[in-house]
Amino acid sequence: MGGHTPSTKRLGKVELVFSQQFSTLAEARKVERRLKMLKRKDYLEKIIRDGEVKMRP
């Protein structure tokens, strides 16, 4: 994985560090949108460490 798209080619290898199941696609997209808006690295590290997103969708 990684290196096939010009915008991500410089990143090299990609590693999946977090995955979570949601009951609906809409719920998953809401949480994804909120995760992408997070600016503090410590919030993201806590989510990865805990193994789940504790946000209201």
Backbone atoms as SQL, in Angstrom:
CREATE TABLE atoms (id INTEGER PRIMARY KEY, chain TEXT, resi INTEGER, resn TEXT, atom TEXT, x REAL, y REAL, z REAL);
INSERT INTO atoms VALUES
  (1, 'A', 1, 'MET', 'N', 0.832, -1.187, 0.000),
  (2, 'A', 1, 'MET', 'CA', 0.000, 0.000, 0.000),
  (3, 'A', 1, 'MET', 'C', 0.874, 1.247, 0.000),
  (4, 'A', 2, 'GLY', 'N', 0.328, 2.322, -0.488),
  (5, 'A', 2, 'GLY', 'CA', 1.031, 3.589, -0.494),
  (6, 'A', 2, 'GLY', 'C', 1.908, 3.747, -1.717),
  (7, 'A', 3, 'GLY', 'N', 2.032, 4.987, -2.174),
  (8, 'A', 3, 'GLY', 'CA', 2.932, 5.270, -3.270),
  (9, 'A', 3, 'GLY', 'C', 2.318, 5.217, -4.645),
  (10, 'A', 4, 'HIS', 'N', 1.031, 4.934, -4.755),
  (11, 'A', 4, 'HIS', 'CA', 0.399, 4.845, -6.063),
  (12, 'A', 4, 'HIS', 'C', -0.252, 6.159, -6.496),
  (13, 'A', 5, 'THR', 'N', -0.611, 6.993, -5.547),
  (14, 'A', 5, 'THR', 'CA', -1.238, 8.268, -5.834),
  (15, 'A', 5, 'THR', 'C', -0.189, 9.369, -5.640),
  (16, 'A', 6, 'PRO', 'N', -0.059, 10.289, -6.600),
  (17, 'A', 6, 'PRO', 'CA', 0.974, 11.321, -6.481),
  (18, 'A', 6, 'PRO', 'C', 0.930, 12.105, -5.160),
  (19, 'A', 7, 'SER', 'N', -0.258, 12.370, -4.646),
  (20, 'A', 7, 'SER', 'CA', -0.351, 13.166, -3.425),
  (21, 'A', 7, 'SER', 'C', 0.108, 12.406, -2.184),
  (22, 'A', 8, 'THR', 'N', 0.116, 11.073, -2.218),
  (23, 'A', 8, 'THR', 'CA', 0.545, 10.277, -1.063),
  (24, 'A', 8, 'THR', 'C', 1.847, 9.529, -1.305),
  (25, 'A', 9, 'LYS', 'N', 2.417, 9.660, -2.483),
  (26, 'A', 9, 'LYS', 'CA', 3.626, 8.918, -2.830),
  (27, 'A', 9, 'LYS', 'C', 4.780, 9.233, -1.875),
  (28, 'A', 10, 'ARG', 'N', 4.903, 10.462, -1.471),
  (29, 'A', 10, 'ARG', 'CA', 6.006, 10.860, -0.593),
  (30, 'A', 10, 'ARG', 'C', 5.885, 10.269, 0.812),
  (31, 'A', 11, 'LEU', 'N', 4.692, 9.792, 1.192),
  (32, 'A', 11, 'LEU', 'CA', 4.478, 9.249, 2.532),
  (33, 'A', 11, 'LEU', 'C', 5.070, 7.863, 2.716),
  (34, 'A', 12, 'GLY', 'N', 5.294, 7.147, 1.638),
  (35, 'A', 12, 'GLY', 'CA', 5.865, 5.806, 1.733),
  (36, 'A', 12, 'GLY', 'C', 4.835, 4.788, 2.186),
  (37, 'A', 13, 'LYS', 'N', 5.264, 3.822, 2.998),
  (38, 'A', 13, 'LYS', 'CA', 4.388, 2.754, 3.468),
  (39, 'A', 13, 'LYS', 'C', 3.302, 3.315, 4.384),
  (40, 'A', 14, 'VAL', 'N', 2.103, 2.743, 4.283),
  (41, 'A', 14, 'VAL', 'CA', 0.981, 3.150, 5.108),
  (42, 'A', 14, 'VAL', 'C', 0.644, 2.000, 6.048),
  (43, 'A', 15, 'GLU', 'N', 0.385, 2.321, 7.319),
  (44, 'A', 15, 'GLU', 'CA', 0.063, 1.298, 8.306),
  (45, 'A', 15, 'GLU', 'C', -1.274, 1.635, 8.950),
  (46, 'A', 16, 'LEU', 'N', -2.183, 0.677, 8.992),
  (47, 'A', 16, 'LEU', 'CA', -3.470, 0.857, 9.644),
  (48, 'A', 16, 'LEU', 'C', -3.265, 0.777, 11.150),
  (49, 'A', 17, 'VAL', 'N', -3.610, 1.841, 11.878),
  (50, 'A', 17, 'VAL', 'CA', -3.416, 1.860, 13.324),
  (51, 'A', 17, 'VAL', 'C', -4.729, 1.859, 14.089),
  (52, 'A', 18, 'PHE', 'N', -5.852, 2.045, 13.390),
  (53, 'A', 18, 'PHE', 'CA', -7.136, 2.094, 14.075),
  (54, 'A', 18, 'PHE', 'C', -8.242, 1.676, 13.120),
  (55, 'A', 19, 'SER', 'N', -9.198, 0.922, 13.646),
  (56, 'A', 19, 'SER', 'CA', -10.366, 0.528, 12.883),
  (57, 'A', 19, 'SER', 'C', -11.515, 0.302, 13.856),
  (58, 'A', 20, 'GLN', 'N', -12.708, 0.714, 13.487),
  (59, 'A', 20, 'GLN', 'CA', -13.873, 0.531, 14.346),
  (60, 'A', 20, 'GLN', 'C', -15.101, 0.291, 13.480),
  (61, 'A', 21, 'GLN', 'N', -15.977, -0.592, 13.911),
  (62, 'A', 21, 'GLN', 'CA', -17.206, -0.907, 13.196),
  (63, 'A', 21, 'GLN', 'C', -18.327, 0.043, 13.646),
  (64, 'A', 22, 'PHE', 'N', -19.182, 0.430, 12.707),
  (65, 'A', 22, 'PHE', 'CA', -20.355, 1.245, 13.002),
  (66, 'A', 22, 'PHE', 'C', -21.579, 0.571, 12.398),
  (67, 'A', 23, 'SER', 'N', -22.740, 0.861, 12.968),
  (68, 'A', 23, 'SER', 'CA', -23.957, 0.194, 12.510),
  (69, 'A', 23, 'SER', 'C', -24.437, 0.714, 11.157),
  (70, 'A', 24, 'THR', 'N', -24.133, 1.979, 10.840),
  (71, 'A', 24, 'THR', 'CA', -24.542, 2.536, 9.555),
  (72, 'A', 24, 'THR', 'C', -23.386, 3.296, 8.919),
  (73, 'A', 25, 'LEU', 'N', -23.440, 3.423, 7.619),
  (74, 'A', 25, 'LEU', 'CA', -22.437, 4.193, 6.895),
  (75, 'A', 25, 'LEU', 'C', -22.508, 5.666, 7.285),
  (76, 'A', 26, 'ALA', 'N', -23.708, 6.180, 7.487),
  (77, 'A', 26, 'ALA', 'CA', -23.879, 7.589, 7.872),
  (78, 'A', 26, 'ALA', 'C', -23.201, 7.874, 9.214),
  (79, 'A', 27, 'GLU', 'N', -23.356, 6.968, 10.171),
  (80, 'A', 27, 'GLU', 'CA', -22.729, 7.134, 11.486),
  (81, 'A', 27, 'GLU', 'C', -21.203, 7.120, 11.352),
  (82, 'A', 28, 'ALA', 'N', -20.688, 6.210, 10.568),
  (83, 'A', 28, 'ALA', 'CA', -19.246, 6.121, 10.348),
  (84, 'A', 28, 'ALA', 'C', -18.707, 7.395, 9.701),
  (85, 'A', 29, 'ARG', 'N', -19.430, 7.928, 8.743),
  (86, 'A', 29, 'ARG', 'CA', -18.973, 9.151, 8.063),
  (87, 'A', 29, 'ARG', 'C', -18.999, 10.365, 8.987),
  (88, 'A', 30, 'LYS', 'N', -19.997, 10.432, 9.882),
  (89, 'A', 30, 'LYS', 'CA', -20.050, 11.539, 10.848),
  (90, 'A', 30, 'LYS', 'C', -18.836, 11.507, 11.768),
  (91, 'A', 31, 'VAL', 'N', -18.512, 10.321, 12.279),
  (92, 'A', 31, 'VAL', 'CA', -17.366, 10.185, 13.170),
  (93, 'A', 31, 'VAL', 'C', -16.073, 10.472, 12.409),
  (94, 'A', 32, 'GLU', 'N', -15.958, 9.976, 11.178),
  (95, 'A', 32, 'GLU', 'CA', -14.768, 10.240, 10.369),
  (96, 'A', 32, 'GLU', 'C', -14.575, 11.740, 10.149),
  (97, 'A', 33, 'ARG', 'N', -15.645, 12.442, 9.862),
  (98, 'A', 33, 'ARG', 'CA', -15.562, 13.889, 9.656),
  (99, 'A', 33, 'ARG', 'C', -15.052, 14.584, 10.920),
  (100, 'A', 34, 'ARG', 'N', -15.548, 14.160, 12.074),
  (101, 'A', 34, 'ARG', 'CA', -15.098, 14.762, 13.337),
  (102, 'A', 34, 'ARG', 'C', -13.634, 14.442, 13.621),
  (103, 'A', 35, 'LEU', 'N', -13.228, 13.207, 13.335),
  (104, 'A', 35, 'LEU', 'CA', -11.825, 12.840, 13.541),
  (105, 'A', 35, 'LEU', 'C', -10.901, 13.681, 12.671),
  (106, 'A', 36, 'LYS', 'N', -11.297, 13.916, 11.427),
  (107, 'A', 36, 'LYS', 'CA', -10.462, 14.693, 10.514),
  (108, 'A', 36, 'LYS', 'C', -10.343, 16.153, 10.939),
  (109, 'A', 37, 'MET', 'N', -11.299, 16.633, 11.732),
  (110, 'A', 37, 'MET', 'CA', -11.255, 18.020, 12.194),
  (111, 'A', 37, 'MET', 'C', -10.432, 18.190, 13.473),
  (112, 'A', 38, 'LEU', 'N', -10.078, 17.077, 14.135),
  (113, 'A', 38, 'LEU', 'CA', -9.288, 17.173, 15.361),
  (114, 'A', 38, 'LEU', 'C', -7.908, 17.740, 15.055),
  (115, 'A', 39, 'LYS', 'N', -7.470, 18.665, 15.855),
  (116, 'A', 39, 'LYS', 'CA', -6.171, 19.291, 15.633),
  (117, 'A', 39, 'LYS', 'C', -5.129, 18.805, 16.634),
  (118, 'A', 40, 'ARG', 'N', -5.575, 18.355, 17.811),
  (119, 'A', 40, 'ARG', 'CA', -4.623, 17.968, 18.842),
  (120, 'A', 40, 'ARG', 'C', -4.211, 16.515, 18.683),
  (121, 'A', 41, 'LYS', 'N', -2.927, 16.313, 18.550),
  (122, 'A', 41, 'LYS', 'CA', -2.372, 14.976, 18.356),
  (123, 'A', 41, 'LYS', 'C', -2.673, 14.070, 19.545),
  (124, 'A', 42, 'ASP', 'N', -2.717, 14.646, 20.772),
  (125, 'A', 42, 'ASP', 'CA', -2.960, 13.814, 21.947),
  (126, 'A', 42, 'ASP', 'C', -4.364, 13.200, 21.935),
  (127, 'A', 43, 'TYR', 'N', -5.348, 13.872, 21.346),
  (128, 'A', 43, 'TYR', 'CA', -6.687, 13.291, 21.222),
  (129, 'A', 43, 'TYR', 'C', -6.646, 12.054, 20.333),
  (130, 'A', 44, 'LEU', 'N', -5.968, 12.175, 19.195),
  (131, 'A', 44, 'LEU', 'CA', -5.863, 11.051, 18.270),
  (132, 'A', 44, 'LEU', 'C', -5.082, 9.894, 18.892),
  (133, 'A', 45, 'GLU', 'N', -4.009, 10.199, 19.614),
  (134, 'A', 45, 'GLU', 'CA', -3.233, 9.147, 20.270),
  (135, 'A', 45, 'GLU', 'C', -4.073, 8.413, 21.312),
  (136, 'A', 46, 'LYS', 'N', -4.927, 9.139, 22.044),
  (137, 'A', 46, 'LYS', 'CA', -5.797, 8.520, 23.050),
  (138, 'A', 46, 'LYS', 'C', -6.816, 7.599, 22.377),
  (139, 'A', 47, 'ILE', 'N', -7.377, 8.017, 21.266),
  (140, 'A', 47, 'ILE', 'CA', -8.337, 7.188, 20.534),
  (141, 'A', 47, 'ILE', 'C', -7.666, 5.893, 20.076),
  (142, 'A', 48, 'ILE', 'N', -6.459, 5.995, 19.553),
  (143, 'A', 48, 'ILE', 'CA', -5.728, 4.813, 19.103),
  (144, 'A', 48, 'ILE', 'C', -5.401, 3.916, 20.291),
  (145, 'A', 49, 'ARG', 'N', -4.959, 4.504, 21.392),
  (146, 'A', 49, 'ARG', 'CA', -4.601, 3.736, 22.589),
  (147, 'A', 49, 'ARG', 'C', -5.819, 3.023, 23.179),
  (148, 'A', 50, 'ASP', 'N', -6.968, 3.716, 23.254),
  (149, 'A', 50, 'ASP', 'CA', -8.193, 3.140, 23.821),
  (150, 'A', 50, 'ASP', 'C', -8.839, 2.123, 22.890),
  (151, 'A', 51, 'GLY', 'N', -8.581, 2.248, 21.589),
  (152, 'A', 51, 'GLY', 'CA', -9.125, 1.305, 20.625),
  (153, 'A', 51, 'GLY', 'C', -10.551, 1.591, 20.205),
  (154, 'A', 52, 'GLU', 'N', -11.079, 2.759, 20.562),
  (155, 'A', 52, 'GLU', 'CA', -12.424, 3.129, 20.123),
  (156, 'A', 52, 'GLU', 'C', -12.611, 4.635, 20.190),
  (157, 'A', 53, 'VAL', 'N', -13.535, 5.118, 19.370),
  (158, 'A', 53, 'VAL', 'CA', -13.886, 6.535, 19.349),
  (159, 'A', 53, 'VAL', 'C', -14.998, 6.717, 20.360),
  (160, 'A', 54, 'LYS', 'N', -14.806, 7.631, 21.293),
  (161, 'A', 54, 'LYS', 'CA', -15.832, 7.887, 22.310),
  (162, 'A', 54, 'LYS', 'C', -16.471, 9.235, 22.044),
  (163, 'A', 55, 'MET', 'N', -16.952, 9.410, 20.816),
  (164, 'A', 55, 'MET', 'CA', -17.658, 10.631, 20.402),
  (165, 'A', 55, 'MET', 'C', -19.098, 10.274, 20.120),
  (166, 'A', 56, 'ARG', 'N', -19.955, 11.202, 20.360),
  (167, 'A', 56, 'ARG', 'CA', -21.337, 10.992, 19.939),
  (168, 'A', 56, 'ARG', 'C', -21.410, 11.225, 18.441),
  (169, 'A', 57, 'PRO', 'N', -21.971, 10.294, 17.701),
  (170, 'A', 57, 'PRO', 'CA', -22.060, 10.463, 16.234),
  (171, 'A', 57, 'PRO', 'C', -22.963, 11.611, 15.819);
